[in-house]
Amino acid sequence: MNTMKKYGLLSIPLILFSWDLLSHFNFQIVLNMIIVLILLAILLKRTTLQNIFDWIIGSCFSIYFCFLYMKTIKISFFYSQMNHTTEEIKRMITLSVNLIPFKGIIDILQHNPSAFYQVFGNGIMLAPFTFAMLYFKWVISIRQAIWYSFLCTVAIEFIQFIQTCISALFGLGEGRSTDIDDVILNTISAVVGIVCYLLWCKIENRFSRKIRDDNIPI
């Protein structure tokens, strides 16, 4: 019974998506909610919640995961009736892809300095995910955490590329950019998550040691 309680965290995406469903029922919202529930349930299956800190971090991660999905790979059924030629489709897809490292970052900062927040956001985007991987022991090492984070960001970029192709070819959904800089920044954000986890372990060990010392009878 106790192991099933953790699945109560699935109520978080249900609540978050319900706000949109209350305003207008939309199959797109339902589909995205189902995908988030399935992905989150897979992660929770490998998660053990033993104390209040586990539940707090698990709850925060569930909220974060919903926003991560919606900001990166949510499915959209937006339809455009514009007809593009083959050359226009090729141009749209080509312009949406950047395989030159740091080119996108430099262009953004040169032409739109306020976009620094966008670069910063990508630099911390996967930090909570990497922290959770280590905290809940979804991975067995820091190296594995970095590798999984890298695979995660590559998967996100690939899905965004597929979404762009579908948008260009069929006018369905919204086009997204596929950028090697996002892979670099997201991988850096994994390192940020690792640093946060190591700091957490240090604080937790010091706190536990203090409690043990305080309980030693004189």
C-alpha positions in Angstrom: 0.0 0.0 0.0 2.8 2.4 0.9 4.5 1.9 -2.4 1.3 2.9 -4.2 1.0 6.2 -2.4 3.8 7.7 -4.5 1.4 7.5 -7.5 -0.6 10.2 -5.8 1.9 12.6 -7.3 0.1 11.9 -10.6 -2.6 14.1 -9.3 -0.3 17.1 -9.9 -0.5 16.9 -13.8 -4.2 16.1 -13.5 -4.7 19.4 -11.6 -2.5 21.5 -13.8 -4.1 20.3 -17.1 -7.6 20.5 -15.6 -7.3 24.3 -15.4 -7.2 24.4 -19.2 -9.9 21.7 -19.6 -12.3 23.6 -17.4 -12.0 26.7 -19.7 -12.4 24.7 -22.9 -12.4 20.9 -23.6 -9.7 20.1 -26.1 -8.4 16.7 -27.3 -5.0 18.2 -27.7 -4.9 19.0 -23.9 -6.2 15.5 -23.1 -3.5 13.8 -25.2 -0.7 15.9 -23.7 -2.0 15.1 -20.3 -2.0 11.4 -21.0 1.5 11.5 -22.3 2.8 13.3 -19.2 1.0 10.9 -16.9 2.5 7.9 -18.7 6.0 9.3 -18.6 5.7 10.5 -15.0 4.3 7.1 -13.9 7.4 5.4 -15.5 9.7 7.6 -13.4 7.6 7.1 -10.3 7.8 3.3 -10.7 11.6 3.6 -10.0 11.1 6.1 -7.2 11.0 5.4 -3.4 9.6 8.1 -1.2 10.6 7.5 2.4 10.5 10.9 4.2 9.1 14.4 4.0 12.0 15.6 1.9 11.4 12.9 -0.7 7.8 13.9 -1.0 8.7 17.6 -1.3 11.3 17.0 -4.0 9.0 14.5 -5.7 6.2 17.0 -5.8 8.4 19.8 -7.1 9.8 17.5 -9.8 6.3 16.5 -10.9 5.4 20.2 -11.4 8.7 20.8 -13.1 8.2 17.8 -15.4 4.9 19.1 -16.6 6.3 22.5 -17.5 9.4 20.9 -19.1 7.1 18.8 -21.4 4.9 21.7 -22.3 7.8 24.0 -23.1 9.7 21.6 -25.2 7.7 18.8 -27.0 4.0 19.3 -26.4 1.8 18.1 -29.2 -0.1 20.8 -31.1 -2.9 20.3 -33.6 -2.7 23.9 -34.9 -3.5 23.8 -38.6 -2.3 26.2 -41.2 -4.0 26.3 -44.6 -1.0 27.9 -46.3 0.4 25.9 -49.2 4.2 25.9 -49.5 6.3 24.9 -52.5 8.9 22.2 -52.2 11.6 24.9 -52.1 9.9 26.8 -49.4 9.5 23.6 -47.3 13.2 22.8 -47.7 14.1 26.4 -46.7 11.8 26.3 -43.7 13.3 23.0 -42.5 16.9 24.2 -43.2 16.5 27.5 -41.4 15.1 25.7 -38.4 18.3 23.6 -37.9 21.6 24.9 -36.6 24.5 22.4 -36.4 27.3 25.0 -35.8 28.2 25.2 -32.1 27.7 28.5 -30.4 26.4 30.2 -33.5 22.8 30.5 -32.2 24.0 31.8 -28.8 26.2 34.5 -30.4 23.4 35.5 -32.9 20.9 35.8 -30.1 23.1 37.9 -27.8 24.2 40.2 -30.6 20.8 40.9 -32.1 18.7 40.6 -28.9 20.6 41.1 -25.7 17.4 40.6 -23.6 17.4 37.0 -24.9 20.1 36.4 -22.3 17.3 35.0 -20.2 16.6 32.4 -22.9 20.2 31.3 -22.9 20.2 31.2 -19.1 17.0 29.2 -19.1 18.5 26.6 -21.4 21.6 26.6 -19.2 19.5 25.4 -16.2 16.7 23.6 -17.9 17.7 20.0 -17.1 19.3 20.8 -13.8 16.2 19.7 -11.8 15.9 16.5 -13.9 19.6 15.6 -13.3 19.2 16.4 -9.6 16.2 14.1 -9.4 18.0 11.3 -11.2 20.8 11.3 -8.6 18.5 12.0 -5.6 16.1 9.1 -6.4 18.9 6.8 -7.6 17.5 6.5 -11.1 21.1 6.3 -12.1 24.1 4.7 -10.4 26.7 7.3 -11.2 27.3 10.9 -12.1 28.7 9.9 -15.4 25.5 8.0 -16.2 23.4 11.0 -15.1 25.3 13.2 -17.6 24.9 10.6 -20.3 21.2 10.3 -19.7 20.8 14.1 -19.7 22.6 14.3 -23.0 20.4 11.6 -24.5 17.3 13.4 -23.1 18.2 16.8 -24.8 19.1 15.0 -28.1 15.7 13.3 -28.0 14.0 16.7 -27.3 15.8 18.3 -30.3 15.0 15.3 -32.5 11.3 15.5 -31.6 11.3 19.2 -32.2 12.8 18.6 -35.7 10.1 16.0 -36.5 7.5 18.5 -35.4 9.0 21.1 -37.7 9.0 18.7 -40.6 5.3 17.9 -40.0 4.5 21.6 -39.7 6.3 22.4 -42.9 4.9 19.4 -44.9 1.3 19.3 -43.7 0.7 22.6 -42.0 0.0 20.7 -38.8 1.3 21.8 -35.4 3.9 24.4 -34.7 7.5 24.5 -36.0 10.4 24.5 -33.6 14.1 25.2 -34.0 16.6 22.4 -33.7 19.9 23.8 -32.3 23.2 22.2 -31.4 23.6 25.1 -28.9 20.5 23.8 -27.0 22.2 20.4 -26.7 25.3 22.1 -25.3 23.5 24.3 -22.9 21.2 21.6 -21.7 24.2 19.3 -21.1 25.8 22.1 -19.1 22.5 22.4 -17.1 23.0 18.7 -16.2 26.3 19.6 -14.7 24.6 22.4 -12.7 22.1 19.8 -11.4 25.0 17.5 -10.4 26.7 20.4 -8.5 23.3 21.1 -6.7 23.0 17.4 -5.8 26.6 17.3 -4.4 25.9 20.4 -2.3 22.7 18.8 -1.1 24.6 15.7 0.0 27.1 17.8 1.8 24.5 19.8 3.7 22.5 16.6 4.5 25.6 14.8 5.8 26.6 17.7 8.0 23.0 18.0 9.3 22.8 14.3 10.0 26.2 14.4 11.8 25.0 17.3 13.9 21.9 15.4 15.0 24.0 12.3 15.9 26.4 14.5 17.9 23.5 16.2 19.7 22.1 12.8 20.7 25.3 11.4 22.1 24.9 11.3 25.9 27.6 13.0 28.0 
